[in-house]
């Protein structure tokens, strides 16, 4: 989770040298409303990460 800056990858490589994108304003409050993941969402997320791990192992 990024608060106050975007640490994700750039959309266009022309901006790669400008990342990360710091927020220049003032953050007065951050509210996180965390809810338990639904069983199906958790299962799908686990399957997705498993496929990524296998793909990384094959590619690496």
C-alpha positions as CSV (number, residue, x, y, z in Angstrom):
1,X,0.0,0.0,0.0
2,X,1.4,3.4,-1.0
3,X,0.3,6.5,0.9
4,X,1.7,9.8,-0.3
5,X,3.6,8.4,-3.2
6,X,3.1,6.0,-6.1
7,X,5.8,3.3,-6.0
8,X,4.3,1.2,-8.8
9,X,5.7,0.8,-12.2
10,X,5.4,3.5,-14.8
11,X,2.9,3.2,-17.7
12,X,5.4,4.6,-20.2
13,X,9.2,4.2,-20.1
14,X,9.6,7.9,-20.9
15,X,8.6,8.5,-17.3
16,X,10.8,5.9,-15.7
17,X,13.5,8.3,-14.5
18,X,10.8,10.5,-12.8
19,X,9.4,7.7,-10.5
20,X,8.5,7.4,-7.7
21,X,5.8,10.1,-7.9
22,X,5.8,11.8,-4.5
23,X,2.6,13.6,-3.4
24,X,3.4,17.3,-2.8
25,X,0.3,18.1,-0.8
26,X,-0.7,17.4,2.9
27,X,-2.3,14.2,4.0
28,X,-4.4,15.0,7.0
29,X,-6.1,11.6,7.5
30,X,-5.9,8.0,6.2
31,X,-8.7,5.6,6.8
32,X,-8.4,2.0,6.1
33,X,-11.6,-0.1,6.0
34,X,-10.3,-3.6,5.9
35,X,-12.9,-6.4,5.4
36,X,-12.2,-10.1,5.4
37,X,-11.8,-11.4,1.9
38,X,-14.7,-13.6,0.7
39,X,-13.7,-17.2,0.4
40,X,-14.0,-17.2,-3.4
41,X,-11.9,-14.1,-3.8
42,X,-9.3,-15.5,-1.5
43,X,-9.2,-18.8,-3.4
44,X,-8.9,-16.9,-6.8
45,X,-6.1,-14.7,-5.4
46,X,-4.2,-17.8,-4.1
47,X,-4.6,-19.5,-7.5
48,X,-3.4,-16.3,-9.3
49,X,-0.3,-16.1,-7.1
50,X,0.4,-19.8,-7.6
51,X,0.2,-19.4,-11.4
52,X,2.6,-16.4,-11.2
53,X,5.1,-18.4,-9.0
54,X,5.1,-21.3,-11.5
55,X,5.5,-18.9,-14.5
56,X,8.4,-17.1,-12.7
57,X,10.0,-20.5,-12.0
58,X,9.7,-21.6,-15.6
59,X,10.8,-18.2,-17.0
60,X,13.7,-17.8,-14.5
